[in-house]
Amino acid sequence: MRKGSEVVGGRVRGWWKQEWRDRNKIEKVEFQSMVMWHVMPWFFFLSWASLPLGVSMKHEALPLVLGWTLIAVAALQCLHVNRSLRRSVDHYLKRAGMPRRDLAVAGALMAVGLGLTLALTASDGVKDEMIGFPLLFLAVPFGQALGFAVPIRRFFVYFAALDVLLVGAFAAVGVRGGQLAALAAIIVVAGLLTLLTSRCGAWTLAVMWEGDRAREVEARLAVAEERLRFGRDLHDVMGRNLAVIALKSELAVQLARRGRPEAVDQMVEVQRIARESQREVREVVRGYREADLAVELVGAQGVLEAAGIDCRVSGSSAGLPVSVQSALGWVVREATTNVLRHGDAQRCDIALTVTGERTTLTIENDGAPEVVPESTGSGLAGLRERLAMVDGTLDVTSGNGTFRLAAQVPLPRPQKSAGAREPEEVGL
C-alpha cells in the first residue's frame, strides 16, 4: 500500500514539475481560467438545478419524470460545455475556427431543458417560486459557449431574442404579472453572468498573449535592426571602392588594348584600392564582433525595459581590455535574447565586477522555465567557445523560476618592458 502511494506521489510531483512549473505565467493564467470555466457549470448545476428541483418537485408520476429528466439534461449540458470548452477558447484566441457544431448541440440541449421547464410549469409539478432557479441555470452553459464564439453585440441580440421567446412561452402556459417579469429578469441576469465569467477572462488572456507576441516580435526586430546596421556599414565601405575598382579596371583594359604603359599604373591603383577595401572590411567586422561592453549594457537595459522588464545594471567597463569587452559583450547580447524569448521575466539584474585578477559578469532573471540550460539551443555553447578564446568560463544555474548566468574572464597581466628590472629592496 505504501509503495503504491509513493508511486502516485511521484507521478503527482512529476506532473507538478512538468505540467505546472515549466509553464510561463500566461500559460498558468490560462490553465487556471480553464479550470474555473470547467468547474463553474457544475457549481451552478448543484446550486441552481439539481438541489432546487429535488426539494420542490411534487411526488407525483409526471412531475417526477419531468423533473429528473430535466436534471439529466442539465448534467448533459455541463458535460458538453466541458468537452467543447477548449475548442471555444481556442476560437476566441484565434487558434481555431468557429465551433458551430458545439454551439448547435449546446442550443439544442438548452431548448430541451427549457421545454421540460415549461412542461413542469404547465403541469404545476414544481413550486412557482422555485422554477426560476433551473431556468437561470439552463441559460448558463449555452451562454458560456456563446460568449466565446460571437461578438458582444451579437451575444446581447441572441439573449434578447431568447428572453422575448421565453416570456411569450411562459405567458402561453399561464404565467402572469410579477412572476413573468421575474423570469424575464432571470434570463438577463444569466446572460450578464456568463458574459462576465467567460468573456472577460478570455479577453484578459487574449491581451496577455498579444503582449507576449509583441515581445517576441520586438526581440526579432532588434536582431533585424542589428543586421541592417551591419549591412549598411558594409555597403558604405564596399560600395564606393568597388565602383572605383570597376572603373579603373575598364580603363586599364582600354589602355592595355592600345598598348599604353599607363595600364600598369591603373592596375597598381586597383590593387591598392582592393587592399584598402580588405582592410576596411576587417575593421567593420572587428567592430561588429568586438562589441563595446558599455554600449551593449546600455542597449540591453533599454531593450528589456521597453519590453516591460525591470532591468538594473551595476558596474563599469571602463579600462577593460578590448578582448575582454568583446567576449563579455557577446554574453550580454545572448543573455538579453534569452530573457526576451524564453520564460516570462519581470526583472533582470546585470552586475559587472572587476577585481585585480578577473572580471565577472552576472546576469540573473526571474520567470525562467524549469529546463536544462544546455538544451535551449546552441547560444550557450557558442558563448563558451568565445570565452575560451580569452581563457574565460561560463556557469549557468537555474531553479525556482530563476536563471543565472555568470561569465568570468581573467585580466591579462601587463607586459614588462625590455630591460626593466625589479626594484631592489632597500634595507634600513
Residue, then its C-alpha position, 0 to 999 in steps of 0.5 A: m500500500r505504501k509503495g503504491s502511494e509513493v508511486v502516485g506521489g511521484r507521478v503527482r510531483g512529476w506532473w507538478k514539475q512538468e505540467w505546472r512549473d515549466r509553464n510561463k505565467i500566461e500559460k498558468v493564467e490560462f490553465q487556471s481560467m480553464v479550470m474555473w470555466h470547467v468547474m463553474p457549470w457544475f457549481f451552478f448545476l448543484s446550486w441552481a438545478s439539481l438541489p432546487l428541483g429535488v426539494s420542490m418537485k411534487h411526488e407525483a408520476l409526471p412531475l417526477v419524470l419531468g423533473w429528473t429528466l430535466i436534471a439529466v439534461a442539465a448534467l448533459q449540458c455541463l458535460h458538453v460545455n466541458r468537452s467543447l470548452r477548449r475548442s471555444v477558447d481556442h476560437y476566441l484566441k484565434r487558434a481555431g475556427m468557429p465551433r458551430r457544431d458545439l454551439a448547435v448541440a449546446g442550443a439544442l440541449m438548452a431548448v430541451g431543458l427549457g421545454l421540460t421547464l415549461a412542461l413542469t410549469a404547465s403541469d404545476g409539478v414544481k413550486d412557482e417560486m422555485i422554477g426560476f432557479p433551473l431556468l437561470f441555470l439552463a441559460v448558463p452553459f449555452g451562454q458560456a459557449l456563446g460568449f466565446a464564439v460571437p461578438i458582444r453585440r451579437f451575444f446581447v441580440y441572441f439573449a434578447a431574442l431568447d428572453v422575448l421567446l421565453v416570456g411569450a412561452f411562459a405567458a402561453v402556459g399561464v404565467r402572469g404579472g410579477q412572476l413573468a417579469a421575474l423570469a424575464a429578469i432571470i434570463v438577463v441576469a444569466g446572460l450578464l453572468t456568463l458574459l462576465t465569467s467567460r468573456c472577460g477572462a478570455w479577453t484578459l488572456a487574449v491581451m496577455w498573449e498579444g503582449d507576449r507576441a509583441r515581445e517576441v516580435e520586438a526581440r526579432l526586430a532588434v536582431a533585424e535592426e542589428r543586421l541592417r546596421f551591419g549591412r549598411d556599414l558594409h555597403d558604405v565601405m564596399g560600395r564606393n571602392l568597388a565602383v572605383i575598382a570597376l572603373k579603373s579596371e575598364l580603363a586599364v583594359q582600354l589602355a592595355r588594348r592600345g598598348r599604353p604603359e599607363a595600364v600598369d599604373q591603373m592596375v597598381e591603383v586597383q590593387r591598392i584600392a582592393r587592399e584598402s577595401q580588405r582592410e576596411v572590411r576587417e575593421v567593420v567586422r572587428g567592430y561588429r564582433e568586438a562589441d563595446l561592453a558599455v554600449e551593449l549594457v546600455g542597449a540591453q537595459g533599454v531593450l528589456e525595459a521597453a519590453g516591460i522588464d525591470c532591468r538594473v545594471s551595476g558596474s563599469s567597463a571602463g579600462l577593460p581590455v578590448s578582448v575582454q569587452s568583446a567576449l563579455g559583450w557577446v554574453v550580454r547580447e545572448a543573455t538579453t535574447n534569452v530573457l526576451r524569448h524564453g520564460d516570462a521575466q519581470r526583472c533582470d539584474i546585470a552586475l559587472t565586477v572587476t577585481g585585480e585578477r578577473t572580471t565577472l559578469t552576472i546576469e540573473n532573471d526571474g520567470a525562467p522555465e524549469v529546463v536544462p540550460e544546455s538544451t535551449g539551443s546552441g547560444l550557450a555553447g557558442l558563448r563558451e567557445r568565445l570565452a575560451m578564446v580569452d581563457g574565460t568560463l561560463d556557469v549557468t544555474s537555474g531553479n525556482g523560476t530563476f536563471r543565472l548566468a555568470a561569465q568570468v574572464p581573467l585580466p591579462r597581466p601587463q607586459k614588462s618592458a625590455g630591460a626593466r628590472e625589479p626594484e631592489e629592496v632597500g634595507l634600513 
